[in-house]
Amino acid sequence: MTTFVDRVELHVAAGNGGHGCASVHREKFKPLGGPDGGNGGRGGDVILVVDQSVTTLLDYHHSPHRKATNGKPGEGGNRSGKDGTDLVLPVPDGTVVQDGQGNVLADLVGHGTTFVAAQGGRGGLGNAALASARRKAPGFALLGEPGQTQDIVLELKTVADVALVGYPSAGKSSLISVLSAAKPKIADYPFTTLVPNLGVVTAGATVYTIADVPGLIPGASQGKGLGLEFLRHVERCEVLVHVLDTATLESERDPLTDLDVIEAELAEYGGLENRPRIVVLNKVDIPDGKDLAEMIRPELEGRGYRIFEVSAVSREGLKELSFALAGIVAEARAAKPKQEATRIVIRPKAVDDAGFTVVQEEDGLFRVRGEKPERWVRQTDFNNDEAVGYLADRLNRLGVEDQLMKAGARAGDGVAIGPEENAVVFDWEPSMAAGAEMLGRRGEDHRLEAPRPAAQRRRDRDAERDEASQEYEGFNPFGG
C-alpha cells in the first residue's frame, strides 16, 4: 500500500457567493416600509498552508477533489447571509504549486506559509444596498458570484541541507540512522528505501537536516528505477554527498564507476552543477572495503573531492564527516542574502485604462472583456427585467456603449460579454444609452414618493373624471 506520495493533481473549488435578497419591509400600518433585503455571504476560499507535522501528500492522492462551503443567501429584515467557511489544506514544507501547464504558482517554504489556491465568490447585494434616490424600491437583487475552480499540481521537494546520493544498498539509510535520530528501514537487499528519509543532525552550534535519495541507478533521470521520482528532493540541498560502497559483492561494479554513473544522472537531471560535493567511502569496517578505499582515494582526491572514510557499524569517521558537513552548511547559510522587509508595491492604473476591452472577432462578433463587466453579468438575474435594466445602466456608465460605437458596432450586431466558453451574447442596439436611462428608473415605487399637494390631487382627479366622461359619451348600454 502506498504510504508516501510527493506529487499529486488536486482539483480545488472555492465556495459560491450567496444570492442577495429582494424584500420589502412590511408591518402594521406600514405596508411599504422600503427595501430590506440583505446581502449574500462570501464563498469560502481554498487555502494551502505549510504544516511541519505533514510529511506527505498521501491524503490528497486518495481524495483529490476539495471544495469550500458556499455563502448563505441574504434574508429580509436586512439580514446578511453567513460567509462560507475557508477550506484550509495542510501541505508539507517545500511544496511547489503548479498549474496544469507546469507554471509555478507558489513555492511554499516555511511553517505557516499560505497560498490561496481558489478564491471564493462574492456575495450578491440585496435590494436594500441597491436602493438609491432614483431607484427607491428595487424589485431585484444581485446573484452571488461562483467560486473559482482550478486544477493544480502539488509537488514536494524536501527541504534538507544535505542530500545523500548513491546506488541502492550503498549504506545511505545506515548513515542517517547513526548521524541523527531517524530510524529508516535498513536491510541487505536493493531498494529497501522507497521514500526519502529525513534526519536532523547537531554538530557543535550548527543544526542541519540530512536526507537520502533512494533508488538511483543508471537511467534514473529517464524514469528507470525509482530515481526520477525522488531526484526533485535534492534540488534544495546545499551539499551533495556521494556514498560509495567499498565492500560491494557485485563483481561488475566498483566505486569509481558508481560515482561516474550517479554524476551523469545528476547532470542529466540538471540544476545541480554548482552544489559542492563530498565523497564518503562507506563500509571501511570490512577488511576488503578498507583496502579498496585506500586504493581509490588518490584517484578521487585527484578529481578534487574531499574524501571521508566511514563506517556506520564501527562509527569510524562519522564525527569528522558530521562537522565537515556542518561547516559547509554554515557557510552556505551565511552567503545567502538576508531577507529584506516586505515592500508594498503600489501600481496605480493608467489614466486612460477603461477597465475593459472591446475586440471584433473574425466572425463579426464584438467581445467585451474586463473584470467589472464580466462580474456584473455573472451577478445578473436575466429573468428579471429590472435586473437587466440595472445591468444596462451600469454598462452604459462604464463606457461600453461608447466603445462599441467606436469599434464600429451597428444595430443588430452580436455582442458577447465574457470568455468564449461562458459568455452572454445579445444583439446590440445603438439606442442602448436612452434605454439605459429608462431602465435605470425601473424599480421606482411612486407610493414611496412624497405626497402631492392637495391642489395637484384635485386637478388630477378632475382630469381623470373628464377623460372618463368623454369615453362614456355615445355609449349605449342596450346596444342600440
C-alpha positions in Angstrom: 0.0 0.0 0.0 1.3 3.5 -0.9 2.5 5.4 2.2 4.4 8.2 0.6 3.3 10.5 -2.2 5.2 13.5 -3.3 3.3 14.5 -6.4 -0.5 14.8 -6.8 -3.0 16.6 -9.0 -5.6 18.4 -6.9 -9.0 19.7 -8.1 -10.0 22.6 -5.9 -13.2 24.6 -5.9 -14.0 27.6 -3.8 -17.4 28.3 -2.4 -20.0 30.2 -4.3 -21.2 33.6 -3.0 -24.8 33.7 -1.6 -27.5 35.5 -3.6 -28.8 38.8 -2.4 -32.4 39.1 -1.2 -35.1 41.2 -2.7 -37.5 42.0 0.1 -39.8 44.9 1.2 -40.4 45.7 4.8 -43.9 45.3 6.0 -45.6 45.9 9.3 -49.0 47.0 10.6 -49.9 50.5 9.4 -46.7 50.5 7.3 -47.3 48.1 4.4 -44.4 49.6 2.3 -41.6 50.3 4.6 -38.9 50.2 2.0 -36.5 47.6 0.8 -34.8 45.5 3.5 -33.2 42.6 1.5 -29.8 41.6 3.0 -26.6 40.8 1.1 -25.4 37.2 0.4 -22.4 35.8 2.2 -19.0 35.4 0.7 -17.9 31.9 -0.5 -15.1 30.2 1.3 -11.5 30.2 -0.1 -9.3 27.1 -0.6 -6.1 27.8 1.2 -2.9 25.8 1.3 -0.8 26.2 4.4 2.6 24.7 5.4 2.3 22.4 8.4 5.5 20.9 9.8 3.6 17.8 11.0 2.7 16.8 7.5 5.4 15.0 5.5 3.5 13.5 2.6 0.7 14.3 0.1 -1.0 11.0 0.6 -4.3 12.4 1.8 -4.7 14.3 -1.5 -3.7 11.2 -3.5 -6.8 9.4 -2.1 -9.1 12.5 -2.1 -8.1 14.8 -4.9 -11.3 16.8 -5.1 -11.7 19.5 -2.4 -14.4 22.2 -2.2 -15.0 25.0 0.3 -18.5 25.8 1.5 -20.9 28.3 -0.1 -22.0 31.6 1.3 -25.6 31.7 2.6 -28.2 33.9 0.8 -29.4 37.1 2.3 -32.7 37.4 4.0 -35.4 40.0 4.7 -35.0 42.4 7.6 -31.6 43.5 6.4 -30.1 40.2 7.5 -26.9 39.3 5.5 -26.1 35.7 4.7 -23.3 33.9 6.6 -19.9 33.7 4.9 -18.7 30.3 3.7 -16.0 28.6 5.7 -12.5 28.6 4.3 -11.1 25.2 3.5 -7.5 25.0 4.9 -5.4 22.2 3.4 -2.1 21.4 5.2 0.9 20.6 3.0 4.5 19.6 3.8 7.2 22.2 3.9 8.8 22.5 0.5 5.6 22.0 -1.6 5.6 23.6 -5.0 2.2 24.6 -6.5 1.9 24.5 -10.3 -0.9 24.9 -12.7 -1.9 22.4 -15.4 0.7 23.8 -17.8 3.6 23.4 -15.4 3.8 27.1 -14.5 4.9 27.6 -10.8 2.2 29.4 -8.8 3.8 29.3 -5.4 6.8 27.8 -3.6 5.7 27.1 0.0 8.7 27.0 2.3 8.5 27.8 6.0 5.9 26.8 8.6 2.7 28.8 8.3 3.3 29.9 4.7 -0.1 30.2 2.9 -1.3 30.4 -0.6 -4.9 30.9 -1.8 -5.4 28.2 -4.4 -9.1 29.2 -5.2 -10.9 32.4 -4.2 -14.5 32.3 -3.0 -17.2 34.2 -4.9 -18.5 37.5 -3.7 -22.0 37.6 -2.2 -24.7 39.4 -4.2 -26.1 42.7 -2.9 -29.6 42.7 -1.6 -32.1 45.3 -2.8 -31.5 47.4 0.4 -28.0 48.0 -0.8 -29.1 48.7 -4.3 -31.6 51.4 -3.3 -30.8 54.9 -4.3 -32.6 58.3 -4.8 -33.6 57.2 -8.4 -34.3 53.6 -7.6 -36.0 53.7 -4.2 -37.5 50.2 -4.1 -35.6 47.8 -6.4 -37.5 44.7 -7.1 -34.4 42.6 -7.7 -31.1 41.7 -6.0 -27.7 40.6 -7.4 -26.7 37.0 -7.6 -23.7 35.6 -5.8 -20.6 35.0 -7.9 -19.4 31.4 -8.5 -16.2 30.5 -6.7 -13.0 29.8 -8.6 -12.2 26.3 -9.7 -8.7 25.2 -10.6 -6.7 22.1 -11.3 -3.3 22.4 -9.6 -0.3 20.1 -9.2 1.4 19.8 -5.8 5.0 18.6 -5.9 7.0 18.0 -2.8 10.7 19.0 -2.8 12.2 18.0 0.6 13.7 20.9 2.5 17.1 19.4 3.6 20.6 20.9 3.8 22.5 17.7 2.9 21.5 15.0 0.3 23.0 11.6 0.3 23.1 10.1 -3.2 24.3 6.7 -4.3 23.5 3.2 -5.6 20.9 1.1 -3.7 22.4 -0.6 -0.7 25.3 1.8 -0.5 24.6 2.5 3.1 22.7 5.8 2.9 20.0 4.8 5.4 22.5 3.4 7.8 24.4 6.7 7.8 21.3 8.7 8.5 20.4 6.4 11.4 23.7 6.9 13.1 24.1 10.6 12.3 20.6 11.5 13.5 17.7 10.1 15.4 15.9 9.0 12.3 15.0 5.3 12.1 14.7 4.3 8.4 14.2 0.8 7.2 17.6 -1.0 6.8 18.1 -4.3 5.0 20.7 -6.1 2.9 18.8 -6.0 -0.4 18.4 -3.3 -3.0 15.6 -0.7 -3.0 15.0 -1.1 0.7 14.3 2.6 0.9 11.2 3.5 -1.1 10.8 7.0 0.3 13.2 9.9 1.2 14.4 9.7 4.8 15.0 12.9 6.7 17.0 13.4 9.8 18.2 16.3 12.0 21.9 16.4 12.9 23.6 18.6 15.5 27.3 19.3 15.1 28.6 21.9 17.5 26.5 25.1 17.2 25.1 24.1 13.8 21.9 22.1 13.3 21.1 20.9 9.8 18.9 18.3 8.1 20.1 15.4 6.1 18.1 13.3 3.5 18.8 10.4 1.3 17.6 9.9 -2.3 16.6 6.3 -2.8 16.9 4.2 -5.9 19.5 6.0 -8.1 20.6 3.6 -10.9 21.7 4.1 -14.5 18.9 5.7 -16.5 17.2 7.2 -13.4 16.8 10.6 -15.0 14.8 9.0 -17.8 12.5 7.2 -15.4 14.3 3.9 -14.8 14.1 2.6 -11.3 12.9 5.0 -8.6 15.4 7.8 -9.1 13.3 10.1 -11.2 10.6 10.1 -8.6 12.9 11.4 -6.0 15.6 13.4 -7.7 13.5 16.5 -7.1 14.3 16.1 -3.4 17.9 17.2 -3.9 17.1 20.5 -5.6 17.0 22.5 -2.3 20.1 20.9 -0.7 23.3 22.9 0.0 25.7 20.0 -0.4 25.6 16.6 -2.2 27.3 13.6 -0.5 28.2 10.6 -2.7 28.0 7.5 -0.7 30.2 4.8 -2.3 30.1 1.2 -1.3 33.6 -0.1 -1.0 32.5 -3.6 0.0 30.0 -4.4 -2.8 29.6 -8.0 -3.7 28.6 -7.2 -7.3 31.6 -8.0 -9.5 30.6 -5.7 -12.3 30.6 -2.7 -10.1 33.3 -0.5 -8.5 33.1 2.8 -6.5 34.7 4.9 -9.3 32.2 3.7 -11.9 29.3 4.2 -9.4 30.4 7.8 -8.9 30.6 8.4 -12.6 27.1 6.9 -13.2 25.5 9.0 -10.4 27.2 12.2 -11.6 25.9 11.5 -15.1 22.3 11.1 -13.8 22.6 14.3 -11.8 23.9 16.2 -14.8 21.1 14.8 -17.0 18.5 16.0 -14.4 20.1 19.4 -14.4 20.3 22.4 -12.0 22.8 20.8 -9.5 26.1 21.8 -11.1 27.1 24.4 -8.6 26.5 22.3 -5.5 29.6 21.3 -3.5 30.3 17.6 -3.4 31.8 15.3 -0.8 32.6 11.6 -1.3 32.0 9.1 1.5 33.8 5.8 1.3 31.4 3.6 3.3 31.8 0.2 5.0 35.5 0.5 5.8 35.0 -1.7 8.8 35.2 -4.6 6.4 38.8 -5.5 5.5 38.2 -5.7 1.8 36.4 -2.3 2.0 39.2 -0.7 3.8 41.7 -1.9 1.2 39.6 -0.7 -1.7 39.1 2.7 -0.1 42.8 3.2 0.3 43.3 2.2 -3.3 40.9 4.6 -4.9 41.4 7.5 -2.5 44.3 9.1 -4.5 42.2 9.0 -7.7 39.2 10.7 -6.0 41.4 13.4 -4.4 43.0 14.0 -7.9 39.5 14.8 -9.1 39.2 17.5 -6.4 36.8 15.7 -4.0 37.0 15.8 -0.2 37.2 12.2 1.0 35.8 10.7 4.2 36.2 7.0 5.1 33.4 6.0 7.4 31.6 3.0 8.9 28.0 3.1 10.2 28.8 -0.1 12.2 32.0 1.0 14.0 31.2 4.7 13.9 34.6 5.4 12.4 34.9 8.8 10.7 31.4 9.9 11.5 32.3 12.8 13.8 34.7 14.3 11.2 32.0 13.9 8.5 29.3 15.5 10.6 31.4 18.6 11.4 32.6 19.0 7.8 29.0 19.0 6.6 28.1 21.5 9.3 30.8 23.8 8.1 29.7 23.7 4.5 26.0 24.3 5.6 27.0 27.2 7.8 29.0 28.9 5.0 26.1 28.4 2.6 23.7 30.0 5.0 26.0 32.9 5.7 26.4 33.5 2.0 22.7 33.8 1.4 21.4 37.4 1.3 19.4 38.4 4.3 15.7 38.6 3.7 14.6 42.2 3.4 11.5 43.6 4.9 8.4 43.2 2.8 7.9 46.1 0.5 4.4 47.3 -0.5 4.4 48.0 -4.3 1.6 50.2 -5.5 0.8 50.1 -9.2 -2.0 52.6 -10.0 -4.0 52.1 -13.1 -3.3 54.2 -16.1 -5.4 57.3 -16.6 -6.8 56.0 -19.9 -7.4 52.5 -18.6 -11.2 51.9 -19.1 -11.1 48.6 -17.2 -12.4 46.6 -20.2 -11.6 45.9 -23.9 -13.8 45.6 -27.0 -12.5 43.5 -29.8 -14.2 42.5 -33.0 -13.6 38.8 -33.9 -13.3 37.2 -37.3 -16.9 36.2 -37.4 -18.0 39.8 -36.8 -18.9 39.3 -33.1 -17.9 42.0 -30.7 -16.4 40.6 -27.5 -16.2 42.7 -24.3 -13.6 41.5 -21.7 -13.0 43.1 -18.4 -13.2 42.3 -14.7 -16.2 44.6 -14.0 -18.5 43.8 -16.9 -17.9 40.1 -16.6 -18.6 40.1 -12.9 -21.7 42.2 -13.4 -23.0 39.7 -16.0 -22.4 36.8 -13.6 -24.4 38.6 -10.9 -27.4 39.5 -13.1 -30.7 37.6 -13.0 -31.7 37.7 -16.6 -35.2 36.5 -15.7 -35.8 39.9 -14.0 -36.4 42.9 -16.3 -35.3 45.3 -13.5 -32.1 43.5 -13.0 -31.4 43.6 -16.8 -32.1 47.3 -16.8 -29.7 47.8 -13.9 -27.0 45.9 -15.8 -27.6 48.0 -18.9 -27.3 51.2 -16.9 -24.0 50.1 -15.3 -22.5 49.1 -18.6 -23.5 52.4 -20.1 -21.9 54.3 -17.2 -18.7 52.3 -17.6 -18.5 53.4 -21.2 -19.2 50.1 -23.0 -21.8 51.8 -25.3 -19.3 54.4 -26.5 -16.5 51.8 -27.1 -18.8 49.6 -29.1 -19.7 52.6 -31.3 -16.0 53.5 -31.8 -15.3 49.9 -32.7 -17.8 50.1 -35.5 -20.8 48.1 -34.0 -24.1 48.6 -35.7 -27.7 47.8 -34.9 -28.2 44.0 -34.8 -24.5 43.1 -34.4 -23.8 40.4 -31.9 -22.0 41.4 -28.7 -20.6 38.9 -26.2 -19.5 39.7 -22.7 -17.1 37.3 -21.1 -14.8 34.5 -22.2 -15.8 32.3 -25.1 -16.8 29.3 -23.1 -19.1 31.2 -20.7 -20.3 34.4 -22.4 -23.6 36.2 -22.5 -24.5 37.1 -26.2 -27.1 39.6 -27.2 -28.0 41.8 -30.3 -26.8 45.3 -29.8 -29.0 48.3 -30.3 -27.4 51.8 -30.7 -30.2 53.3 -28.6 -28.9 51.5 -25.5 -28.0 54.8 -23.9 -31.5 56.0 -23.9 -32.8 52.6 -22.9 -30.4 52.5 -20.0 -31.8 55.7 -18.7 -35.3 54.4 -19.0 -34.3 51.0 -17.5 -32.4 52.8 -14.7 -35.8 54.1 -13.4 -37.2 50.7 -13.1 -37.9 49.7 -9.5 -39.1 53.1 -8.5 -42.3 52.9 -6.4 -44.3 56.1 -6.6 -46.1 55.1 -3.4 -42.9 55.8 -1.6 -42.6 59.3 -3.1 -43.5 62.5 -1.2 -47.4 63.1 -1.2 -48.7 65.5 -3.9 -50.1 68.9 -2.9 -53.9 69.0 -2.4 -54.4 71.3 -5.4 -52.4 69.0 -7.6 -54.5 66.0 -6.4 -57.8 67.9 -7.3 -56.5 68.7 -10.8 -55.5 65.2 -11.4 -58.9 63.9 -10.2 -60.8 66.4 -12.4 -58.7 65.4 -15.4 -59.5 61.7 -14.8 -63.2 62.5 -14.5 -63.3 64.4 -17.8 -61.5 61.6 -19.6 -64.0 59.1 -18.2 -67.0 61.2 -19.3 -65.6 61.6 -22.8 -65.3 57.8 -23.1 -68.9 57.4 -21.8 -70.4 59.7 -24.5 -72.1 57.7 -27.3 -72.1 54.6 -25.2 -75.5 52.7 -25.4 -75.9 50.1 -22.7 -78.8 48.5 -24.7 -76.6 48.0 -27.8 -78.7 50.4 -29.9 
